[in-house]
Every structure is written in structure tokens, then in C-alpha cells.
Amino acid sequence: MKKRKIMMMFIIFISIFILMGCNSKKDSSKGANRKLRGKINIAVDKQRINYINTYVNEFNKMYPNVKIDVKEDNNIYKPQDDISKESMDMIVVKNEYTQYFLNNFTKNFLDISDNISPYKGNFSKGELGNVSFNNKIYGIPLDRSPYVMIYRKDIFDKCKINIDDIRTWDDYIDAGKIINKTLKGNYKFLWEEDKSYLYKILLSQLGENYTDKNGDWTMDSHNSTKALEMIKKIRDENFILGKNSNATLLEEIKKGKLAATICSINDINLIMSKLPEMKDKLLVGKIPGFELGGNRDVSMNGYNMLVLNNGKNKETVSAFLQFMLKDEKLQLELFLNKGVFPANLNIYKAEEFNKNVEYFNDKIWLLASNIQKQAPDIIYPVNFPEIEKVIKKSFH
């Protein structure tokens, strides 16, 4: 009897041990889907390769048997006859060039309207418009770049100028005159990456879609003329610091002669990480309007992911798309850690966007999200690459 009791206890112990082992094994592979297999090839330029690799690494934790090859391709924007020759499943392209690809290579792209349908409410009409062609959606908006003004707090405080009083471009010019007169200096109030930089920002501010209803573009349109006249007013005051050397925006801020400028929210992230000594010395605000009550919200650039119709691994590609659209926690982390501002409007509801940013002692992410939501929708034309060449040539 005693032997039988000991035997029963031993069997129970072994059973519990086996069950614990099984549960432990199950926990170690929690969330992993080993059934999905295949390979995905993605082409992306150097500006977004680390961003895409982060998505790939996280995706592979869930789908370890899917191989994703991310290729850096900085020639993607050069004229070409066939974008399918590299057997790519996806390409990541600049927002302003997306319509060019969709118009010229429509047959090469896959309609993913069904994939994105549950998430359409997360994007503005303009964002979806840039990844659509002939009422079909061929890609997903990834990130965007709202634009703000930064001001040297110490310089403006010395001259008793409140940036909240700078509501128009004329106010901005007057403030610059006061500063240079009061401090007997030659401060600059705009930094431009190239000669067309300010022009494109002002056109976006005016809601210019670059072409008329006939698809034509000229530099003598009403909005174009308005932008050019304002640039001339600012340039006549010698307020613009052009990029005449290899000096970056960060280096110009550090030198101390740039009292204010337009910059993207991605630049703001770089300033915080690379210029710790400027903490509490900078203020952030909206871009001035052309007139009182005029638009002060501008968002440009960014990237989209387009899906190619090569007939291979459609199930695997669909899973990766769903992952990118659905994982909003990762989208938020990519913004907070890598400074890539999400196109997904739903992310702006996160509490992080309503927090005070210590570097500026201000809720600048809330400001940026409001700018992104309110900025005019700019749908870039199919011939934007040619238009951009003309614009740059006109300013040199």
C-alpha cells in the first residue's frame, strides 16, 4: 500500500514536471508564426533604410521564417524604363515622387485597397491621394514632415520681442530689423538648404498643388507670384543665410548668427540630440502667415511604401503591410527614438504628444501634430520631377 502511494505521488510529480516543461516551451515561442514563409525584397534610399530595417527586425520576431532583404538604392529616382527589373516586392519613395512612379509604371504596382481599407481613417485625404492612382490605392503613407519656426530666445528676449506677436511675414521682417538695429548686428533669420527651399515651403503654405486643372505649371501663377514677392522682401533685407559651404543647419545654429529659421520637425529632433548646449535657448512656433488669419500650417516631403505586382509572395507581402499599418506602438517608438514623424494621424492621440518636451519647455509634439492635421493637402503632380528641375534651375 505504501509502495503504491509512493508510486502514485511519483507519477503525479512527473506529470506536473512535464506540463511545466510544455508550458515553458509554449511561452518561449509566444506570438511567433512559423507557418508563414517566403521572401520579400525592399528597395529604399539611405534616408529611410534604418527606419525600414527596424520594421523588418520587429516583424521577424513574429514571423521568423520570412526572409526580408532590404536593399539601399540611391538611384531609384533616376529616369528608368522598367522598375520591375530588380524583382522588388516593395519600394520606399519620397512622397513628392510617388505620383510619378504610379503614373509611369501603373501596371507594375499592386492594388492594395483591400489591405488599407480598415486603416483609411488614419490618413488624411491628401496622404491617401498621393499613394492612389485611378481610384486605386497602391501604397501606404509612412512619414511626413511638419514645418515650424525656431527662434533664439536669448536674442529675442534682449530686444523684448514676444514671438507670439509674430503672426505674419511682415511681422517677421520687422522683428529682424529691430534685432539688427538694437544689437548692431548682422543676424540672419532664415537658412535655406538650396535656392528653391523657401519657395517650395511658401507654395505649400499657400496650398499650391503646382499644376492647374489642365496639368500645366508656370511660375507666374497667383500663388507662385505671391511666394516670389515675399522671398524678395526677405532677401532684400539680407536676412537669408544660404548654404554656400558644407555647413549644416546645426552648425549654423551653433555659430550663433542665425537668430531664427524655418525647420522641419525632423530637424528639431536632430537639434535636441546634437546640440545639448542649446537647451532652453530656443523657442518653437508656427510659420508666420501671409496675412493676419492666413494659413500657418505647412507639411511637406516624407516617404511612402509602394507595392509591386510581381506575382510572388503576395501572402507574405500582405502580412508585412498589415504589420506596418497595425503596429502603432512601433510607429510611436520610431518617432520618439529616431525622429521620424508618422503620417498616421491616430498616433497623435498618444499621451506622449501632449507632454512637455524638456529641451524647449513646451509641448512641441502637440504643436507639430496640429500642424500636420491642419496643413493643406498637397497632391504632387505626375510631372513633379521635371517641375522641380525647372524650379531649381530658375533660382540659380
Residue pairs with C-beta under 8 A, 6 or more apart in sequence:
31 61
31 62
32 61
32 62
32 63
32 64
33 62
33 63
34 64
34 65
35 65
36 63
36 65
36 66
36 315
36 316
36 319
37 65
37 66
37 316
38 66
38 67
38 312
38 313
38 315
38 316
39 66
39 67
39 68
39 69
39 313
39 316
40 66
40 67
40 68
40 69
40 89
40 90
40 313
40 316
40 317
40 320
41 68
41 69
41 71
41 86
41 87
41 88
41 89
41 90
42 52
42 56
42 68
42 69
42 70
42 71
42 88
42 89
42 90
42 91
42 92
43 71
43 73
43 76
43 86
43 88
43 90
43 91
43 92
44 52
44 70
44 71
44 72
44 73
44 91
44 92
45 72
45 73
45 74
45 76
45 77
45 92
45 94
46 72
46 74
47 303
48 92
48 142
48 143
48 303
48 340
49 70
49 72
50 338
51 142
51 143
51 334
51 338
51 340
52 70
52 92
53 70
54 330
54 334
54 338
55 320
55 323
55 324
55 330
56 68
56 70
58 323
58 327
58 330
59 66
59 68
59 320
59 323
60 66
60 68
62 323
63 316
63 319
66 316
66 319
66 320
68 320
71 86
71 88
73 86
73 91
76 91
76 93
77 93
77 94
77 97
77 385
82 105
82 108
83 91
83 101
83 105
83 108
83 308
84 105
84 108
84 308
84 310
87 310
87 312
88 308
88 310
89 307
89 308
89 310
89 312
89 313
89 317
90 305
90 306
90 307
90 308
90 317
90 320
91 101
91 305
91 306
91 308
92 142
92 303
92 304
92 305
92 306
93 101
93 303
93 304
93 306
94 301
94 302
94 303
94 304
95 130
95 141
95 144
95 300
95 301
95 302
95 303
95 304
95 380
96 300
96 301
96 380
96 384
96 388
97 380
97 384
97 385
98 130
98 131
98 139
98 304
98 306
98 380
99 130
99 133
99 379
99 380
99 381
99 382
99 384
100 382
100 383
100 384
100 385
101 109
101 306
102 109
102 131
102 132
102 133
102 138
102 306
102 382
103 133
103 382
104 382
106 133
106 134
107 309
108 308
108 309
109 133
109 138
109 139
109 306
109 307
109 308
109 309
110 138
110 307
110 308
110 309
110 314
110 317
111 136
111 137
111 138
112 137
112 138
112 139
112 140
112 307
112 318
112 321
113 136
113 137
115 318
115 321
115 322
115 325
116 137
116 140
116 321
116 325
119 140
119 325
119 326
119 344
120 128
121 346
122 325
122 344
122 345
122 346
123 141
123 343
123 344
123 345
124 345
124 373
124 377
125 377
126 376
126 377
126 378
126 379
127 141
127 144
127 343
127 377
128 137
128 141
129 377
129 379
130 141
130 304
130 379
130 380
131 137
131 138
131 139
131 140
131 141
131 304
131 306
132 138
138 306
138 307
139 304
139 305
139 306
139 307
140 304
140 305
140 321
140 324
140 325
141 302
141 304
141 343
141 344
142 302
142 303
142 304
142 305
142 324
142 340
142 342
142 343
143 302
143 303
143 340
143 341
143 342
143 343
144 299
144 300
144 301
144 302
144 341
144 342
144 343
144 372
145 264
145 265
145 266
145 299
145 300
145 301
145 302
145 341
146 264
146 265
146 297
146 298
146 299
146 341
146 368
146 369
146 371
146 372
146 375
147 201
147 262
147 263
147 264
147 265
147 287
147 298
147 299
147 300
147 371
148 262
148 263
148 264
148 265
148 268
148 284
148 285
148 286
148 287
148 364
148 367
148 368
148 371
149 163
149 166
149 260
149 261
149 262
149 263
149 284
149 285
149 286
149 287
149 288
150 253
150 260
150 261
150 263
150 268
150 271
150 282
150 283
150 284
151 163
151 259
151 260
151 282
151 283
151 284
151 285
152 258
152 259
152 260
152 281
152 282
152 283
153 280
153 281
153 282
153 283
154 281
155 179
155 183
155 187
155 259
156 162
156 163
156 175
156 179
156 259
156 260
156 283
158 182
158 183
159 175
159 178
159 179
159 182
159 183
161 175
161 178
161 179
163 283
163 285
164 285
165 171
166 172
166 175
166 285
166 288
167 288
167 289
167 292
167 296
168 288
168 289
168 290
168 291
168 292
168 294
169 230
169 233
169 234
169 288
169 289
169 290
171 288
172 189
172 234
172 260
172 288
173 233
173 234
173 237
173 239
175 189
176 187
176 189
176 237
176 239
176 259
176 260
177 237
179 185
179 187
179 259
180 186
180 187
185 257
186 238
186 257
187 257
187 258
187 259
188 239
188 240
188 241
188 252
188 257
188 258
188 259
188 261
189 234
189 239
189 240
189 258
189 259
189 260
189 261
190 198
190 234
190 239
190 240
190 241
190 260
190 261
190 262
191 240
191 241
191 243
191 249
191 252
191 258
191 261
191 262
191 263
192 198
192 240
192 241
192 242
192 243
193 243
193 249
194 243
194 392
194 395
195 242
195 392
195 395
195 396
196 388
196 391
196 392
196 394
196 395
198 231
198 234
198 240
198 262
199 227
199 228
199 231
199 391
199 395
200 300
200 391
201 262
201 287
201 298
201 300
202 226
202 227
202 230
202 231
203 210
203 223
203 224
203 227
204 298
204 299
204 300
204 375
204 376
204 378
205 287
205 289
205 290
205 295
205 296
205 297
205 298
205 376
206 223
206 226
206 227
206 290
206 295
206 376
207 223
207 295
207 376
207 378
208 221
208 223
208 224
208 227
208 378
209 378
209 379
209 380
209 381
210 217
210 378
210 380
210 381
210 384
210 387
211 217
211 381
211 383
211 387
212 221
215 381
215 382
215 383
217 381
217 383
217 387
218 224
219 225
219 228
219 390
219 391
219 394
226 290
230 290
234 240
241 252
241 257
241 258
241 261
247 255
249 261
249 263
249 267
250 270
250 271
250 274
250 275
252 258
253 261
253 271
253 275
253 278
254 275
254 277
254 278
262 287
263 271
264 300
264 301
265 339
265 341
265 368
266 339
266 340
266 341
268 284
268 339
268 364
268 368
269 339
270 339
271 278
271 282
272 357
272 359
273 339
279 358
279 359
280 359
280 360
280 361
282 359
282 360
283 360
283 362
284 360
284 362
284 364
284 367
285 367
286 296
286 297
286 367
286 371
287 296
287 297
287 298
288 296
289 295
289 296
295 376
297 370
297 371
297 372
297 374
297 375
297 376
298 371
298 375
299 371
299 372
299 375
300 378
302 341
302 343
305 324
307 317
307 321
328 344
328 346
328 347
328 350
331 342
331 344
331 347
332 342
332 347
332 350
332 352
334 340
334 342
335 341
335 342
335 347
336 352
341 368
341 372
345 372
345 373
347 353
348 369
348 372
348 373
352 365
353 365
353 366
353 369
354 363
354 365
354 366
355 363
355 365
356 362
356 363
357 363
357 364
357 365
381 387
